[in-house]
Amino acid sequence: MYKTILVPWVNQDTDRGALPTAMALADAFSAHLVALVTVDVPPPMPNEWGVITNDYFLKALDESRERAKAVATRLGHSSMHLTHPIEVRMIESVSLYPARTACLNARYADLTIIPSAPLEGAESALSHSYFQELINGSGGPVMVVPPGAHKAPMARVAIAWQPTREAARAVHDALPLLKMAKEVDVVMVDPSVGEGNHGEQPGADIAAYLARHGLAVQVISIARQGRTVTFALLDHVREHGVELIVAGGYGHSRLRELILGGVTRDLLTYTTVPVLFSH
């Protein structure tokens, strides 16, 4: 069960998907919901005349505080209809980037929910920075929600299955949601048969594991047919009314931990339904 859910306010898309989904899940699980609003304290930056003046710095700080207060007030009002109103937590990020502040707070939550990343632009870079920090550093699952996708609990779930540590971690972390679902698809794209891969019967082992939890599971193998793995998966989602994807958030070595795997990166941008990632 999820008993603490965190929603860092990333950008306007937070209001269009991540926050409504978090509210619905908090009600479903009787969970404590925390909305994190970070005051991004602008550090003094040098220029050709030296460091910016103290007056300019204080003015910028006051403006950042006022913006954060406005968001925090609005979030508080938006939760008044909930059984358990949101705890709005406003924190000044003095020595850390806001995404890092969110990561530290996420270590005390069962689930963190953020908006998906736009295709390009400054908002895309911001969304990626939050996701990278959270998936690599929080120690918990991260749900990414595209704008407009806020139906919860989710009736049909697709597990993007690979026989990897990250995918197994995602399945374990998603169990509370899987147990609320009416249908669970174990979806594999061009699975490799054999020892060290999917085994002799791809999907059989993970399906048996889930069945012991009382879940109704169907194993589905998809051929890429010229598509990327991501779009083969998203085609299945669209064609079968899937409302949530569960996937491993693939990272790399510590020296490359900010470089996302291809499927993870594409799902973060192109998903049409919420995705629960774990790493």
C-alpha positions as CSV (number, residue, x, y, z in Angstrom):
1,M,0.0,0.0,0.0
2,Y,1.1,3.5,-0.7
3,K,0.7,5.6,2.4
4,T,2.7,8.7,1.4
5,I,2.6,10.2,-2.1
6,L,4.7,13.1,-3.2
7,V,4.0,15.5,-6.0
8,P,6.8,18.0,-6.7
9,W,5.4,21.0,-8.6
10,V,7.5,21.0,-11.7
11,N,5.6,23.2,-14.2
12,Q,2.1,23.9,-15.3
13,D,1.7,20.4,-16.6
14,T,1.8,19.3,-12.9
15,D,-1.8,20.6,-12.6
16,R,-2.9,18.9,-15.8
17,G,-2.1,15.3,-14.9
18,A,0.3,14.6,-12.1
19,L,-1.6,16.4,-9.4
20,P,-5.2,15.1,-10.2
21,T,-3.7,11.5,-10.5
22,A,-2.0,11.9,-7.2
23,M,-5.2,13.2,-5.6
24,A,-7.2,10.2,-7.0
25,L,-4.6,7.7,-5.8
26,A,-4.3,9.3,-2.4
27,D,-8.1,8.9,-1.9
28,A,-8.0,5.3,-3.2
29,F,-5.2,4.3,-0.8
30,S,-6.2,6.7,2.1
31,A,-2.6,8.0,1.7
32,H,-1.0,11.2,2.9
33,L,-0.4,13.5,-0.1
34,V,2.4,16.0,-0.1
35,A,2.7,18.7,-2.7
36,L,6.2,20.1,-2.8
37,V,6.8,23.7,-3.9
38,T,10.4,24.8,-4.1
39,V,11.6,28.4,-3.9
40,D,14.4,28.4,-6.4
41,V,16.8,30.8,-4.7
42,P,18.9,32.5,-7.4
43,P,22.6,32.4,-6.6
44,P,24.6,35.6,-7.0
45,M,26.1,35.5,-10.5
46,P,29.2,37.4,-11.5
47,N,29.2,39.6,-14.6
48,E,31.6,42.0,-16.2
49,W,31.1,44.4,-13.3
50,G,31.5,41.8,-10.6
51,V,28.9,40.0,-8.6
52,I,25.3,41.2,-8.8
53,T,24.3,43.6,-6.2
54,N,22.6,42.5,-2.9
55,D,19.5,44.6,-3.7
56,Y,19.1,42.8,-7.1
57,F,19.5,39.4,-5.4
58,L,17.0,40.2,-2.7
59,K,14.5,41.4,-5.3
60,A,14.9,38.2,-7.3
61,L,14.5,36.1,-4.2
62,D,11.3,37.9,-3.1
63,E,9.8,37.4,-6.6
64,S,10.6,33.7,-6.4
65,R,9.0,33.4,-3.0
66,E,5.9,35.2,-4.2
67,R,5.6,32.9,-7.2
68,A,6.0,29.8,-4.9
69,K,3.4,31.2,-2.4
70,A,0.9,31.7,-5.2
71,V,1.4,28.1,-6.3
72,A,1.2,26.7,-2.8
73,T,-2.0,28.6,-2.0
74,R,-3.6,27.4,-5.1
75,L,-2.6,23.8,-4.4
76,G,-4.0,24.0,-0.9
77,H,-7.4,25.3,-2.2
78,S,-7.5,22.6,-4.9
79,S,-7.5,19.8,-2.3
80,M,-10.3,21.1,-0.1
81,H,-12.7,18.5,-1.5
82,L,-10.4,15.6,-0.6
83,T,-11.0,13.3,2.4
84,H,-7.4,14.0,3.4
85,P,-6.3,17.5,2.2
86,I,-2.8,18.0,0.7
87,E,0.1,18.9,2.9
88,V,1.6,21.8,0.9
89,R,5.3,21.9,1.7
90,M,7.2,25.0,0.6
91,I,11.0,24.7,0.8
92,E,13.7,27.3,-0.1
93,S,16.4,25.6,-2.2
94,V,19.5,27.5,-1.2
95,S,22.4,25.3,-2.0
96,L,20.6,22.6,-4.2
97,Y,18.8,22.6,-7.5
98,P,15.0,22.2,-7.1
99,A,15.1,18.7,-8.6
100,R,17.6,17.6,-6.0
101,T,15.4,19.0,-3.2
102,A,12.5,17.0,-4.6
103,C,14.7,13.9,-4.6
104,L,15.6,14.3,-0.9
105,N,11.9,14.6,0.0
106,A,11.0,11.6,-2.2
107,R,13.1,9.3,0.0
108,Y,10.3,9.6,2.6
109,A,7.5,8.8,0.2
110,D,6.1,5.5,-1.2
111,L,5.5,7.0,-4.6
112,T,6.5,10.2,-6.4
113,I,4.4,11.6,-9.3
114,I,5.6,14.1,-11.8
115,P,4.5,15.3,-15.3
116,S,5.9,13.8,-18.4
117,A,8.5,15.7,-20.5
118,P,7.6,17.9,-23.4
119,L,9.3,17.1,-26.7
120,E,11.7,20.1,-26.6
121,G,12.4,23.4,-25.0
122,A,13.3,24.6,-21.5
123,E,10.3,22.8,-19.9
124,S,11.6,19.5,-21.5
125,A,15.1,20.0,-19.9
126,L,13.5,20.8,-16.5
127,S,11.2,17.7,-16.6
128,H,14.2,15.5,-17.5
129,S,16.2,16.9,-14.7
130,Y,13.5,16.1,-12.2
131,F,13.1,12.6,-13.6
132,Q,16.8,11.8,-13.6
133,E,17.3,13.0,-10.1
134,L,14.3,11.0,-8.8
135,I,14.8,7.8,-10.7
136,N,18.5,7.6,-9.8
137,G,18.5,9.0,-6.3
138,S,15.2,8.7,-4.5
139,G,15.2,4.9,-4.0
140,G,11.5,4.7,-4.9
141,P,9.2,4.5,-7.9
142,V,8.4,7.5,-10.0
143,M,5.1,7.8,-11.9
144,V,5.2,10.1,-14.9
145,V,1.8,11.4,-16.0
146,P,1.1,13.2,-19.4
147,P,-1.3,16.1,-19.4
148,G,-4.9,15.0,-19.4
149,A,-4.3,11.4,-18.3
150,H,-5.5,11.4,-14.7
151,K,-7.9,8.4,-14.3
152,A,-7.0,6.4,-11.2
153,P,-7.0,3.7,-10.1
154,M,-6.2,2.2,-13.4
155,A,-8.4,-0.7,-14.6
156,R,-5.9,-2.2,-17.2
157,V,-2.2,-2.2,-16.7
158,A,0.6,-3.2,-19.1
159,I,3.9,-4.4,-17.7
160,A,6.7,-3.7,-20.1
161,W,8.5,-6.8,-19.2
162,Q,12.3,-7.5,-19.6
163,P,14.1,-10.1,-17.4
164,T,16.1,-7.3,-15.7
165,R,16.6,-6.0,-12.2
166,E,14.9,-2.7,-13.0
167,A,11.8,-4.3,-14.5
168,A,11.5,-6.7,-11.5
169,R,11.9,-3.7,-9.2
170,A,9.1,-1.9,-11.1
171,V,6.7,-4.9,-10.8
172,H,7.3,-5.1,-7.0
173,D,6.8,-1.3,-6.6
174,A,3.6,-1.4,-8.7
175,L,1.9,-4.3,-6.8
176,P,-0.5,-2.0,-4.9
177,L,-1.7,-0.6,-8.3
178,L,-1.7,-4.1,-10.0
179,K,-3.9,-5.4,-7.2
180,M,-6.5,-2.7,-7.9
181,A,-6.5,-3.4,-11.7
182,K,-9.0,-5.6,-13.4
183,E,-6.6,-6.8,-16.1
184,V,-2.8,-7.0,-16.2
185,D,-0.9,-7.6,-19.4
186,V,2.7,-8.8,-19.3
187,V,3.9,-7.3,-22.6
188,M,7.2,-8.3,-24.3
189,V,8.5,-6.9,-27.5
190,D,10.5,-9.4,-29.5
191,P,11.4,-11.5,-26.5
192,S,14.7,-13.5,-26.7
193,V,14.2,-17.2,-25.8
194,G,16.9,-19.0,-23.8
195,E,19.0,-19.1,-20.7
196,G,20.0,-15.6,-19.5
197,N,17.1,-14.0,-21.5
198,H,13.4,-14.7,-21.1
199,G,13.8,-18.5,-20.6
200,E,12.2,-21.2,-22.6
201,Q,8.7,-19.7,-22.1
202,P,8.9,-15.9,-22.2
203,G,6.7,-14.3,-19.6
204,A,5.8,-17.6,-17.8
205,D,7.8,-17.0,-14.7
206,I,6.7,-13.4,-14.0
207,A,3.1,-14.4,-14.8
208,A,3.2,-17.2,-12.3
209,Y,4.7,-14.8,-9.7
210,L,1.8,-12.4,-10.2
211,A,-0.8,-15.1,-10.2
212,R,0.3,-16.0,-6.7
213,H,-0.6,-12.5,-5.7
214,G,-4.1,-13.2,-7.0
215,L,-3.8,-11.2,-10.2
216,A,-5.5,-12.1,-13.5
217,V,-2.5,-12.0,-16.0
218,Q,-2.2,-12.5,-19.7
219,V,1.1,-12.8,-21.4
220,I,1.4,-11.0,-24.7
221,S,4.4,-11.1,-27.1
222,I,4.6,-8.3,-29.7
223,A,6.7,-8.2,-32.9
224,R,8.4,-4.8,-33.5
225,Q,7.6,-4.9,-37.3
226,G,9.8,-1.9,-38.0
227,R,8.7,0.1,-34.9
228,T,10.8,1.0,-32.0
229,V,10.2,-0.9,-28.7
230,T,8.5,2.2,-27.3
231,F,6.0,2.7,-30.1
232,A,5.2,-1.1,-30.3
233,L,4.3,-0.8,-26.7
234,L,2.3,2.4,-27.1
235,D,0.4,0.8,-30.0
236,H,-0.7,-2.0,-27.7
237,V,-1.7,0.6,-25.1
238,R,-3.8,2.5,-27.5
239,E,-5.4,-0.6,-29.1
240,H,-6.3,-2.3,-25.8
241,G,-7.3,0.5,-23.6
242,V,-4.4,0.3,-21.2
243,E,-4.4,3.0,-18.5
244,L,-1.0,2.5,-16.9
245,I,2.4,1.2,-18.0
246,V,4.9,-0.4,-15.5
247,A,8.5,-0.3,-16.7
248,G,12.0,-0.5,-15.5
249,G,13.8,2.9,-15.6
250,Y,17.0,2.1,-17.2
251,G,20.1,3.9,-16.1
252,H,23.8,3.3,-16.6
253,S,27.0,3.3,-14.6
254,R,27.6,6.0,-12.0
255,L,29.7,8.0,-14.5
256,R,26.7,8.0,-16.9
257,E,23.8,8.0,-14.6
258,L,22.2,11.1,-16.1
259,I,22.0,9.4,-19.5
260,L,18.6,7.6,-19.8
261,G,18.1,4.4,-21.8
262,G,16.3,4.8,-25.1
263,V,13.0,3.2,-24.1
264,T,12.9,5.1,-20.8
265,R,13.7,8.4,-22.6
266,D,11.0,7.9,-25.2
267,L,8.3,6.8,-22.8
268,L,9.1,9.9,-20.7
269,T,8.3,12.1,-23.7
270,Y,5.8,10.1,-25.9
271,T,3.6,8.2,-23.4
272,T,-0.1,8.8,-23.6
273,V,-0.9,7.2,-20.2
274,P,0.9,7.3,-16.8
275,V,4.0,5.2,-16.5
276,L,5.4,3.9,-13.2
277,F,9.2,3.6,-13.5
278,S,11.6,2.0,-11.0
279,H,15.3,1.8,-11.0
